[in-house]
Amino acid sequence: MLNKFPLWKYLLILAVLAVGFIYSAPNLYPDDPAIQISGASTALEVGQADLERISQALKQAGIAVKSADLGKQGKGALVRLGKQDDQLPAKELVRKLLGDDYVVALNLAPTTPQWLRSLGAGPMKLGLDLSGGVHFLLEVDMDKAMDARMKVYESEIKSLLRKERVRYRSLPQQDGAVQLGFADGESLEQAQTIIRKNFNDFELTSSSRNEQQVLRIALTEAKRAEIREYSIKQNLTTVRNRVNELGVAEPLVQRQGANRIV
């Protein structure tokens, strides 16, 4: 006696195969060679006029352009090319056209049809071992960033005191704070008044040491937090621009913890 399977089992197998085919179909569509354009800073956007100028320059150079589209909310632009051999010439041409205010990178643009993307289907993403990728962890030197900022502040404070004819003596920094020596209490009070009038980011403490009045000038905790945040954001922007210049496909650059970028 032959075994007979119910119809619903055959239908279930067909349904699973159909779904599997749909979600594997994006791998049949090869990526387009492309160049990606973005502003060197977050405040700089690529406009429609820039995109038209780029397309016109590429066509005049004999480089076939499949399409040129702006990113969402004006964040960059993507120009699809006809041949992979045209990527490097196109990149150099656009870089000269736009100047250093923009970052031009090589990229690969997916060609998955919209109806497949609407179903959540996309090409399989290769791992780092297959796609030749790299993973690195960058730790921002916050102490160096803080020291550099304090040197700027120290120069500004000393220049201001000289302008107001307040005599002082430079002392070595202590725990990241600027120290100035004064011959008497009157000069110390004048310096404190001038600094408080022109700066809002310092904690001032005074003491007597070696027959002179010493003023210790340290950043407030709020200002230190602001400097740390700015340093991380600045390094994030720099790393993203460097990665974009390399033309890395699907790069992921993000903050990790208080002072790391991965």
Backbone torsions as a table, in degrees:
resi	resn	phi	psi	omega
1	MET	NA	126.8	-178.2
2	LEU	-76.8	141.2	175.2
3	ASN	-75.6	136.2	179.0
4	LYS	-120.3	128.7	177.6
5	PHE	-94.1	143.8	177.2
6	PRO	-67.3	155.0	-176.6
7	LEU	-59.1	-37.2	-175.1
8	TRP	-63.2	-27.3	178.2
9	LYS	-69.6	-39.8	176.2
10	TYR	-64.2	-42.8	179.4
11	LEU	-63.5	-37.7	178.7
12	LEU	-64.5	-42.2	178.4
13	ILE	-62.7	-43.4	178.9
14	LEU	-63.3	-40.0	179.9
15	ALA	-64.3	-43.0	178.9
16	VAL	-63.5	-42.3	178.3
17	LEU	-63.8	-40.4	-179.8
18	ALA	-63.8	-45.3	178.8
19	VAL	-63.6	-42.0	178.7
20	GLY	-61.8	-40.1	178.8
21	PHE	-65.6	-43.1	-178.7
22	ILE	-60.1	-45.7	-175.4
23	TYR	-81.5	-10.2	172.9
24	SER	-98.2	-12.6	-177.9
25	ALA	-57.6	-37.1	180.0
26	PRO	-56.1	-24.3	178.8
27	ASN	-70.3	-13.3	178.7
28	LEU	-82.6	-11.9	-177.7
29	TYR	-100.7	110.4	-178.4
30	PRO	-70.0	150.0	178.8
31	ASP	-71.3	149.2	175.1
32	ASP	-86.8	137.4	169.8
33	PRO	-65.9	139.8	-174.5
34	ALA	-151.7	165.8	169.2
35	ILE	-121.4	142.2	-178.3
36	GLN	-114.1	130.5	-178.2
37	ILE	-117.3	131.9	177.2
38	SER	-145.4	160.3	178.8
39	GLY	-71.5	145.4	178.8
40	ALA	-67.4	-22.0	174.9
41	SER	-125.6	160.8	-177.5
42	THR	-66.7	-22.4	-178.4
43	ALA	-80.1	-13.7	-176.3
44	LEU	-97.5	125.3	-178.1
45	GLU	-116.3	155.9	175.3
46	VAL	-94.0	123.5	-177.3
47	GLY	-100.3	173.6	179.9
48	GLN	-63.7	-36.7	178.8
49	ALA	-63.5	-40.0	177.4
50	ASP	-62.8	-41.2	-178.1
51	LEU	-64.9	-41.1	178.5
52	GLU	-65.8	-38.7	178.6
53	ARG	-64.8	-40.2	178.8
54	ILE	-64.4	-47.6	-178.9
55	SER	-60.7	-42.1	-179.3
56	GLN	-64.9	-41.7	-179.6
57	ALA	-65.9	-39.0	179.4
58	LEU	-66.8	-42.0	179.6
59	LYS	-64.8	-39.1	178.3
60	GLN	-65.6	-27.7	178.3
61	ALA	-85.2	2.8	178.8
62	GLY	79.5	20.6	179.0
63	ILE	-99.9	121.5	-177.4
64	ALA	-72.2	129.7	179.1
65	VAL	-112.0	118.1	177.7
66	LYS	-73.4	-47.4	179.7
67	SER	-162.2	159.3	177.5
68	ALA	-140.1	118.8	-174.0
69	ASP	-132.5	145.7	174.2
70	LEU	-82.8	149.0	176.0
71	GLY	-76.6	174.8	179.9
72	LYS	-67.8	136.6	178.3
73	GLN	57.9	32.9	176.8
74	GLY	70.5	14.2	-178.1
75	LYS	-86.5	85.9	175.5
76	GLY	81.0	180.0	179.8
77	ALA	-146.7	155.4	-179.8
78	LEU	-128.6	124.1	179.4
79	VAL	-114.1	115.2	179.0
80	ARG	-87.3	136.0	-177.0
81	LEU	-111.1	162.1	-178.3
82	GLY	-79.5	-32.1	-176.8
83	LYS	-133.2	147.6	179.3
84	GLN	-68.1	-29.9	179.7
85	ASP	-65.6	-17.5	-178.7
86	ASP	-86.0	-7.6	-174.7
87	GLN	-61.7	-52.4	-177.3
88	LEU	-63.7	-47.1	176.5
89	PRO	-60.1	-38.8	179.5
90	ALA	-64.9	-41.2	-179.9
91	LYS	-61.6	-46.5	-178.9
92	GLU	-65.3	-40.0	-179.7
93	LEU	-63.5	-47.1	-177.9
94	VAL	-68.3	-35.9	178.7
95	ARG	-63.0	-42.9	177.6
96	LYS	-67.4	-34.3	-178.2
97	LEU	-68.9	-42.3	-174.0
98	LEU	-92.9	-23.9	-179.2
99	GLY	85.6	-167.4	-173.8
100	ASP	-80.9	-4.7	-179.7
101	ASP	-76.3	-10.4	-177.7
102	TYR	-126.5	152.3	176.4
103	VAL	-106.0	125.2	179.7
104	VAL	-114.3	123.5	-175.3
105	ALA	-130.7	152.2	172.6
106	LEU	-77.5	147.0	-179.8
107	ASN	-154.3	170.0	172.5
108	LEU	-122.2	122.8	-175.6
109	ALA	-102.8	126.6	179.9
110	PRO	-65.0	148.0	-179.8
111	THR	-114.4	20.1	179.7
112	THR	-60.3	129.7	179.4
113	PRO	-58.4	153.1	-176.9
114	GLN	-61.3	-36.7	-176.6
115	TRP	-66.8	-30.7	175.5
116	LEU	-73.9	-40.5	178.4
117	ARG	-63.5	-34.4	179.1
118	SER	-66.0	-22.7	176.7
119	LEU	-88.4	0.2	-178.6
120	GLY	84.8	12.4	-179.1
121	ALA	-88.2	139.5	177.9
122	GLY	-153.2	162.7	179.8
123	PRO	-64.4	151.4	-180.0
124	MET	-67.0	131.3	179.6
125	LYS	-87.0	122.8	-179.4
126	LEU	-74.2	145.2	177.4
127	GLY	-72.7	174.2	-178.7
128	LEU	-60.3	-33.6	-177.8
129	ASP	-71.1	-32.3	-178.5
130	LEU	-88.1	-32.5	-175.3
131	SER	-96.7	2.2	178.9
132	GLY	71.1	30.1	-177.7
133	GLY	-84.0	-178.6	-178.8
134	VAL	-147.0	147.5	176.9
135	HIS	-122.7	126.5	178.1
136	PHE	-140.2	155.5	-178.8
137	LEU	-120.5	124.2	-178.9
138	LEU	-111.5	128.0	177.1
139	GLU	-107.9	122.8	-178.5
140	VAL	-78.9	131.1	179.8
141	ASP	-79.9	91.1	-177.1
142	MET	-66.8	-35.3	179.7
143	ASP	-62.1	-41.3	179.4
144	LYS	-67.7	-40.4	178.4
145	ALA	-63.2	-41.8	179.5
146	MET	-66.7	-40.7	-179.9
147	ASP	-64.7	-40.6	179.0
148	ALA	-63.6	-41.4	179.6
149	ARG	-67.0	-39.9	179.8
150	MET	-65.2	-33.8	177.6
151	LYS	-64.9	-37.1	176.8
152	VAL	-65.2	-46.4	178.9
153	TYR	-62.0	-41.7	-179.7
154	GLU	-60.3	-42.6	178.8
155	SER	-63.5	-41.4	180.0
156	GLU	-65.9	-42.2	-179.7
157	ILE	-64.3	-45.7	-179.2
158	LYS	-64.1	-40.0	178.3
159	SER	-62.9	-39.7	179.9
160	LEU	-67.3	-41.7	178.9
161	LEU	-65.4	-39.1	177.3
162	ARG	-64.3	-39.3	179.0
163	LYS	-62.9	-36.9	-179.8
164	GLU	-87.8	5.9	177.3
165	ARG	59.7	41.5	174.5
166	VAL	-101.6	117.7	-176.7
167	ARG	-79.3	137.0	-179.6
168	TYR	-146.0	170.0	176.1
169	ARG	-127.8	129.6	-179.6
170	SER	-73.1	134.8	177.3
171	LEU	-123.1	156.8	179.0
172	PRO	-61.9	147.8	175.7
173	GLN	-65.9	151.3	179.3
174	GLN	-134.2	117.8	-179.7
175	ASP	54.1	40.3	177.4
176	GLY	79.0	8.8	-179.4
177	ALA	-109.8	144.9	177.1
178	VAL	-79.2	139.9	177.8
179	GLN	-126.6	133.0	178.5
180	LEU	-128.6	140.4	178.6
181	GLY	-105.4	144.2	-179.3
182	PHE	-131.6	149.3	-175.7
183	ALA	-72.3	-29.9	-177.4
184	ASP	-147.8	171.0	-178.2
185	GLY	-66.8	-30.4	-179.1
186	GLU	-65.1	-45.2	177.9
187	SER	-63.2	-37.8	178.3
188	LEU	-62.1	-45.1	-179.8
189	GLU	-65.1	-39.4	177.4
190	GLN	-60.8	-44.3	-180.0
191	ALA	-63.3	-43.3	178.9
192	GLN	-60.8	-43.2	179.8
193	THR	-62.4	-44.0	-179.1
194	ILE	-64.9	-44.1	-178.1
195	ILE	-66.0	-44.0	180.0
196	ARG	-64.9	-31.7	-179.7
197	LYS	-70.7	-33.0	-173.6
198	ASN	-105.2	-14.8	-178.5
199	PHE	-134.2	142.4	179.3
200	ASN	-116.0	5.9	-170.2
201	ASP	-110.8	16.3	-175.1
202	PHE	-120.4	149.0	168.3
203	GLU	-105.4	121.6	-176.1
204	LEU	-106.0	128.6	175.2
205	THR	-133.4	141.9	-177.5
206	SER	-120.2	154.2	178.6
207	SER	-156.6	166.5	177.9
208	SER	-108.9	130.0	-176.1
209	ARG	-150.9	127.7	176.4
210	ASN	52.9	47.2	177.3
211	GLU	60.7	29.9	173.6
212	GLN	-143.6	156.8	178.3
213	GLN	-90.0	126.9	-176.2
214	VAL	-112.1	129.1	176.9
215	LEU	-107.9	122.8	178.6
216	ARG	-102.4	125.1	-175.9
217	ILE	-116.7	110.0	-177.8
218	ALA	-123.1	149.9	177.5
219	LEU	-71.5	144.8	173.6
220	THR	-69.1	159.2	-179.3
221	GLU	-63.7	-35.1	179.0
222	ALA	-63.6	-41.0	179.6
223	LYS	-69.5	-37.5	177.8
224	ARG	-62.9	-40.4	177.5
225	ALA	-64.7	-38.2	178.8
226	GLU	-64.7	-41.2	179.1
227	ILE	-65.7	-41.8	178.2
228	ARG	-61.5	-43.8	-179.7
229	GLU	-64.2	-42.2	179.2
230	TYR	-63.3	-41.0	-179.4
231	SER	-62.8	-42.0	178.4
232	ILE	-63.8	-46.9	-178.8
233	LYS	-63.1	-40.4	179.5
234	GLN	-63.8	-43.1	178.9
235	ASN	-69.4	-35.1	175.7
236	LEU	-60.0	-46.4	179.4
237	THR	-62.0	-42.6	-179.7
238	THR	-63.6	-45.5	-179.4
239	VAL	-64.4	-43.3	179.4
240	ARG	-60.4	-42.7	179.0
241	ASN	-63.6	-41.2	179.3
242	ARG	-65.7	-42.0	179.2
243	VAL	-65.4	-41.2	179.1
244	ASN	-63.4	-36.5	178.2
245	GLU	-63.4	-28.5	179.4
246	LEU	-78.5	-14.3	-179.7
247	GLY	72.5	34.5	179.9
248	VAL	-70.7	131.3	178.8
249	ALA	-76.1	132.1	176.5
250	GLU	50.9	55.7	179.5
251	PRO	-72.7	148.6	176.1
252	LEU	-128.5	107.9	178.7
253	VAL	-120.4	118.8	-176.3
254	GLN	-148.5	164.6	180.0
255	ARG	-80.2	143.0	176.3
256	GLN	-133.2	113.2	-179.3
257	GLY	72.9	-157.8	-174.3
258	ALA	-79.5	-32.0	-172.5
259	ASN	-143.5	28.1	-179.7
260	ARG	-125.1	151.6	177.4
261	ILE	-128.3	132.0	-178.6
262	VAL	-124.3	NA	NA
